Structure formats: C-alpha cells, structure tokens
Amino acid sequence: MKISSFAIHALDHTADNREEGLKVAAQMGIETVEFFNSELNQKSLKELKAFVNKEGIDICTLIIVSNFPYRQVDRYEEEKAKIKELISEAENAGVPMVMIVPMADYVRTDEDKIFLRDRIVEGMQEFVDYAKDMKVTVTMENFSRVDFPYSTIEEMEYLIDNVKGLKLTFDAGNFYCVYVDIIEAYERLKEHIVNVHM
C-alpha cells in the first residue's frame, strides 16, 4: 500500500516554493500524488512526473473531471476524444491510473438522472476498452451528490455490472456525506477497489 495525496495539497504546502512542498510531503511519508487534469495547463504529465520524481515521489493517478456526458452528441463525442487523449498521455508518462469524474448541469428529474447514468455507462465502457491494452487502469469514484447516479452502493454496483473492467476509487468521505454506511459499502465493493480516498 502506498500513501498518497492530491498534488494540489502537497505542492501548496508552502505557498512560495513547490519543491519545498514536495520535500515536506516526502518527509511526511507521501509516496505518490494525484494530479487533476486542470493542473496540466502549463506542463505535460510527463514533465510533472519528472518534477515530482526529483523528490522521490511518483504520480499514481490522473483525475479527469469532465462534462463528457453531454446531451448533444457532437459535444459528447468531442469530450470523449479529449479523455482518450489524456489516457494516452497517462500511458506515455507511466501514470498507472486514470480516475474519471463525470459531471453534468442538466439533472433536474429522475429521467435526467437515468439519461446521465446511461451516458456514463456508455462512455466509461469506451474508456475502459480504450485503455485495455495500455498500462492504465480506468477508475471511477463514488460521488457526494445524490442527484448524480453514482453516490450510493447500489448505483456503484450498477456501474460495475454494466461497465466491464471498470475499477473503483473508494471515497470514504463522499459516502459519509450522503449517509451511506462506509463499512457496508467497502464490504460490498471491495473486490473492485484499486484506490482509496480518505
């Protein structure tokens, strides 16, 4: 087991010096960090990996927050293509996991939630299949928004059953925020968990 942190927390430990922040993180036992795709605007993932490797820390996950489940087909296809590029970038940089967080602004009704769920299943299957021959594991975490179709144990089980090869990032805090029993969730989902957020 490796102890990790979001890079944004480790690197901002000291506001003026990112290298010093990494040193402090390493001294605290942090072995790996997770970067958000929004942090890639100035450097490539490969450059960020070289940067953190200097302090003996590695990158374990690229977290992709995306509105890919658009209702509009053209935007849906565009966003999926961007995610596939990021999966390829992760492989190229030697980053072993990509966690995809699907977002949407149109969920108002149960029908909207079902549409979002079905879009997520279709898109995530595409990403898992795309990454299958790479050294990249695609994961998805449970989320702390009850209007989204991945906040409960049952919703996560549905995704696992319908996206073959999908792995889980188990987020204890997100389950806690929506009043899900964390131990029960772990017991029911544990065979699919490859990463844990505490």
C-alpha positions as CSV (number, residue, x, y, z in Angstrom):
1,M,0.0,0.0,0.0
2,K,1.2,3.5,-0.8
3,I,0.3,6.7,1.0
4,S,-0.7,9.4,-1.5
5,S,-2.0,13.0,-1.6
6,F,-3.6,15.3,-4.1
7,A,-0.7,17.1,-5.7
8,I,-2.5,20.4,-5.2
9,H,-2.3,19.8,-1.4
10,A,1.3,18.5,-1.3
11,L,2.7,21.2,-3.7
12,D,0.8,24.1,-2.0
13,H,2.1,23.1,1.5
14,T,4.4,26.1,1.3
15,A,3.0,28.8,-0.9
16,D,6.3,30.2,-2.4
17,N,8.2,27.0,-3.1
18,R,6.7,23.9,-4.8
19,E,10.0,22.0,-4.4
20,E,9.9,22.7,-0.6
21,G,6.3,21.5,-0.6
22,L,7.3,18.2,-2.2
23,K,10.1,17.8,0.3
24,V,7.7,18.2,3.2
25,A,5.3,15.8,1.6
26,A,8.0,13.2,1.2
27,Q,9.1,13.7,4.9
28,M,5.5,13.0,5.9
29,G,5.6,9.7,4.1
30,I,3.7,10.7,1.0
31,E,4.9,8.3,-1.8
32,T,2.6,9.3,-4.7
33,V,0.4,12.2,-5.7
34,E,-2.7,12.5,-7.8
35,F,-3.0,15.3,-10.3
36,F,-6.2,16.8,-11.7
37,N,-6.4,17.3,-15.5
38,S,-6.9,21.1,-14.8
39,E,-3.3,21.2,-13.4
40,L,-1.9,20.2,-16.8
41,N,-2.4,23.6,-18.4
42,Q,1.3,24.7,-18.1
43,K,3.2,21.4,-18.1
44,S,2.6,18.0,-19.7
45,L,2.0,15.0,-17.4
46,K,5.5,13.7,-18.3
47,E,7.1,17.0,-17.2
48,L,5.1,16.9,-13.9
49,K,6.2,13.3,-13.3
50,A,9.8,14.3,-13.7
51,F,9.3,17.3,-11.4
52,V,7.8,15.2,-8.5
53,N,10.2,12.3,-9.1
54,K,13.1,14.6,-8.1
55,E,11.9,14.3,-4.6
56,G,11.3,10.6,-4.7
57,I,7.5,10.9,-5.2
58,D,5.6,9.4,-8.1
59,I,2.3,10.1,-9.8
60,C,-0.3,7.4,-9.1
61,T,-3.4,8.9,-10.7
62,L,-4.6,11.5,-13.2
63,I,-8.0,12.7,-12.2
64,I,-10.1,13.8,-15.1
65,V,-13.1,15.9,-14.2
66,S,-15.2,16.1,-17.4
67,N,-18.7,17.1,-18.7
68,F,-18.4,14.3,-21.2
69,P,-22.0,13.0,-20.7
70,Y,-23.4,15.9,-22.7
71,R,-26.9,15.5,-24.2
72,Q,-25.6,16.9,-27.5
73,V,-24.0,14.1,-29.4
74,D,-21.3,16.3,-31.1
75,R,-20.1,17.6,-27.7
76,Y,-20.3,14.2,-26.2
77,E,-18.0,12.8,-28.9
78,E,-15.6,15.8,-28.6
79,E,-15.2,15.3,-24.8
80,K,-14.7,11.6,-25.1
81,A,-11.9,12.2,-27.6
82,K,-10.2,14.6,-25.2
83,I,-10.4,12.0,-22.4
84,K,-8.9,9.3,-24.7
85,E,-6.0,11.8,-25.4
86,L,-5.5,12.1,-21.6
87,I,-5.5,8.3,-21.2
88,S,-2.8,8.1,-23.9
89,E,-0.8,10.9,-22.1
90,A,-1.1,8.9,-18.8
91,E,0.3,5.8,-20.6
92,N,3.1,7.8,-22.2
93,A,4.1,9.3,-18.8
94,G,3.9,6.0,-17.0
95,V,1.0,7.0,-14.8
96,P,-0.9,3.8,-13.9
97,M,-4.4,5.1,-13.1
98,V,-6.9,7.5,-14.6
99,M,-9.9,8.4,-12.5
100,I,-12.8,9.9,-14.5
101,V,-15.3,12.1,-12.7
102,P,-18.4,12.7,-15.0
103,M,-20.2,16.0,-14.4
104,A,-23.4,17.4,-15.9
105,D,-25.5,20.5,-15.4
106,Y,-28.8,19.2,-16.7
107,V,-30.0,16.8,-13.9
108,R,-33.4,18.1,-12.7
109,T,-35.6,15.0,-12.8
110,D,-35.3,11.2,-12.4
111,E,-35.4,10.9,-16.2
112,D,-32.4,13.3,-16.4
113,K,-30.6,11.1,-13.8
114,I,-31.2,8.0,-15.8
115,F,-30.0,9.7,-19.0
116,L,-26.8,10.7,-17.2
117,R,-26.3,7.2,-15.9
118,D,-26.7,5.6,-19.3
119,R,-24.4,8.2,-20.9
120,I,-21.8,7.4,-18.2
121,V,-22.1,3.7,-18.7
122,E,-21.6,4.1,-22.5
123,G,-18.7,6.5,-22.2
124,M,-16.9,4.7,-19.4
125,Q,-17.1,1.4,-21.3
126,E,-15.4,3.2,-24.2
127,F,-12.7,4.5,-21.9
128,V,-12.1,1.1,-20.2
129,D,-11.9,-0.6,-23.6
130,Y,-9.6,2.1,-25.0
131,A,-7.2,1.7,-22.0
132,K,-7.3,-2.1,-22.0
133,D,-4.1,-2.7,-24.0
134,M,-2.3,0.2,-22.2
135,K,-0.7,0.0,-18.7
136,V,-3.5,2.3,-17.5
137,T,-6.4,1.3,-15.1
138,V,-9.6,3.4,-15.5
139,T,-11.4,4.1,-12.2
140,M,-14.4,6.0,-11.1
141,E,-15.2,7.1,-7.5
142,N,-18.5,7.3,-5.7
143,F,-19.6,10.9,-5.6
144,S,-21.3,13.0,-2.9
145,R,-24.2,14.4,-5.0
146,V,-27.4,12.4,-4.7
147,D,-28.7,13.9,-7.9
148,F,-25.9,12.1,-9.7
149,P,-26.2,8.4,-10.4
150,Y,-23.1,7.3,-8.5
151,S,-23.5,8.3,-4.9
152,T,-25.0,5.1,-3.4
153,I,-23.7,1.5,-3.1
154,E,-26.5,0.3,-5.4
155,E,-25.6,2.9,-8.0
156,M,-21.9,1.9,-7.9
157,E,-22.8,-1.7,-8.2
158,Y,-24.9,-0.9,-11.3
159,L,-21.9,0.8,-12.9
160,I,-19.6,-2.1,-12.1
161,D,-22.2,-4.6,-13.5
162,N,-22.6,-2.5,-16.7
163,V,-19.1,-1.3,-17.4
164,K,-17.0,-4.4,-17.8
165,G,-13.5,-3.9,-16.4
166,L,-14.2,-0.7,-14.5
167,K,-12.3,-0.4,-11.2
168,L,-13.3,1.8,-8.2
169,T,-11.7,4.6,-6.3
170,F,-13.4,4.2,-3.0
171,D,-14.0,7.6,-1.4
172,A,-15.0,7.2,2.3
173,G,-15.7,10.9,2.7
174,N,-18.1,11.0,-0.3
175,F,-20.1,8.0,1.1
176,Y,-20.1,9.7,4.5
177,C,-21.6,12.9,3.1
178,V,-24.6,11.1,1.6
179,Y,-25.2,9.0,4.7
180,V,-24.0,5.7,3.3
181,D,-22.6,3.1,5.7
182,I,-18.9,3.2,4.8
183,I,-18.1,-0.3,6.1
184,E,-21.0,-1.9,4.3
185,A,-20.0,0.0,1.1
186,Y,-16.5,-1.3,1.5
187,E,-17.6,-4.9,2.0
188,R,-19.9,-4.9,-1.0
189,L,-17.5,-3.2,-3.4
190,K,-14.0,-4.3,-2.1
191,E,-13.2,-6.7,-5.0
192,H,-13.3,-3.8,-7.4
193,I,-11.4,-1.2,-5.4
194,V,-7.9,-0.2,-6.6
195,N,-7.6,3.2,-4.9
196,V,-9.0,4.7,-1.7
197,H,-9.7,8.4,-0.8
198,M,-9.9,9.1,2.9
